[in-house]
C-alpha cells in the first residue's frame, strides 16, 4: 500500500516529468516503426500523398496517448 501513497500523479489536465517519460517511451515503441515505414515508402519512390496515411497513423497514436494521459484522474 505504501507504493500507492508515494506514487507521483499529476493533477488532471497537467503532465509531470514521469508522464512525459512514459509518452516518450510510447513514441519510441509504437510511433518509430510507423515513421520508419513512412520514410521507407518515400525512399522507395512512393508519392508522399500515398504514404501520408502511415504518417497520420503515427500522429494519431501520439495524440491518443497524450490525451489519455491528460484525461487520467489522480
Buried (B, 14 or more C-beta within 10 A) or exposed (E): EEEEEEEEEBEEEEBEEEBEEEBEEBBEEBBEEBBEBBEEBBEEEBEEEEBEEBBEBBEEBBEEBBEEBEEBEE
